[in-house]
Amino acid sequence: MQLDVDRPKEFVLRQSLSGMAERFRELLRTRDIVALPGAYDVLSVMLLQEAGFDAVFLSGYGVAASF
């Protein structure tokens, strides 16, 4: 199943400061399954990165609730 993720021409994407939003958009454009594990602090993000995940989900509430 393919999803049509093309944006209308009047939709303008601004470049992010770190470039991570663009990397995530490109990852989503591959149309492959994206494993997106959740993390709740910097240590868990670093461990998931070391494990080889291309992207990690980190929510503000998850961080706040972990303390």
C-alpha positions as CSV (number, residue, x, y, z in Angstrom):
1,M,0.0,0.0,0.0
2,Q,1.4,3.4,-1.0
3,L,0.4,6.6,0.6
4,D,0.3,9.8,-1.4
5,V,2.4,12.2,0.8
6,D,3.0,14.8,-1.9
7,R,2.2,18.3,-0.7
8,P,0.3,20.9,-2.6
9,K,2.5,23.3,-4.4
10,E,1.4,26.2,-2.2
11,F,2.6,24.3,1.0
12,V,6.0,25.7,1.9
13,L,8.4,23.8,4.1
14,R,10.9,25.9,6.1
15,Q,14.3,24.5,6.8
16,S,14.9,23.5,10.4
17,L,17.9,24.8,12.4
18,S,19.4,21.4,13.0
19,G,18.4,19.7,9.8
20,M,16.8,16.8,11.7
21,A,13.3,17.6,10.4
22,E,14.5,17.3,6.9
23,R,16.3,14.0,7.7
24,F,13.0,12.7,9.2
25,R,11.0,13.7,6.2
26,E,13.4,11.9,3.9
27,L,13.2,8.8,6.1
28,L,9.4,8.9,5.8
29,R,9.7,9.3,2.0
30,T,11.4,5.9,1.7
31,R,7.9,4.4,2.2
32,D,9.5,1.6,4.3
33,I,8.4,0.7,7.8
34,V,10.1,3.1,10.3
35,A,10.7,1.7,13.7
36,L,10.2,4.6,16.1
37,P,11.0,3.6,19.7
38,G,10.0,5.9,22.5
39,A,12.6,7.4,24.9
40,Y,12.1,9.4,28.1
41,D,15.5,10.9,28.8
42,V,18.8,11.6,27.1
43,L,20.4,8.3,28.2
44,S,17.6,6.2,26.6
45,V,18.0,8.3,23.4
46,M,21.7,7.6,23.3
47,L,21.2,3.9,23.9
48,L,18.6,3.7,21.1
49,Q,20.9,5.6,18.8
50,E,23.8,3.2,19.7
51,A,21.4,0.3,19.0
52,G,21.1,1.6,15.4
53,F,17.6,3.2,15.3
54,D,17.2,5.9,12.6
55,A,14.7,7.9,14.6
56,V,13.5,8.1,18.2
57,F,10.3,9.5,19.7
58,L,10.7,11.8,22.7
59,S,7.7,13.6,24.2
60,G,7.7,16.5,26.5
61,Y,5.3,14.8,28.9
62,G,7.4,11.6,28.8
63,V,10.5,13.6,30.0
64,A,8.5,15.5,32.7
65,A,6.8,12.3,34.0
66,S,10.2,10.5,34.3
67,F,11.3,12.7,37.1
